[in-house]
Every structure is written in C-alpha cells, then in structure tokens.
Amino acid sequence: MQGGTVTITNVGVFGVDSGTPILNPGEAAILAFGQVRELPWVHKGRVVPRLVTTLALSFDHRLIDGELGSKLLADTAAVLEQPKRLISWG
C-alpha cells in the first residue's frame, strides 16, 4: 500500500507488549498496539483483572508536535476504554 498518512501495526500478535514503531517513508505517524493481556488494574478504587494493552506512537515532528501527538495517543486510549465515546447523539 502506498500514499498513506498513518499506519497502525499490531506487534501484540508476536507476544510483544510494546515497541518503538518506525515511520514508513512519507507517512506522518505510526501507532503500534501491544498484546492484550489480563492484568491486575485499579478500577473504581479496586484492584480487578482487566484486559490491558500498550500503545506506542511515533510521528514526524516536522508535521506533528509533541502536544498533538500526545493528544492523539490519549484520545485513542480513551476510545478503546469506552468505545461508546464514538457515538454521537447530537
């Protein structure tokens, strides 16, 4: 595939929690998903088993500054935590 802006890669299929994704030439960003594992996690003040993954984002600083890259990563995590955020009733 050619002419893309952002790539999503899944390193989790190899049993990897995280990695540093390398940008493809001409692209603005690449987002890597680690493996999904059940881990102890604090949720609503209690430690409970939760499905957890690690996200890693690399981006071209000539196009995207750190603040915007961080916001993209945080927004992606928020949508994965609560997919209903994608639904707009307005």
Secondary structure, 3 states (H helix, E strand, C coil): CCCCCEEEEEHHHHCCCCCCCCCCCCCCEEEEECCCEEEEEEECCEEEEEEECCEEEEECCCCCCHHHHHHHHHHHHHHHHCHHHHCCCC
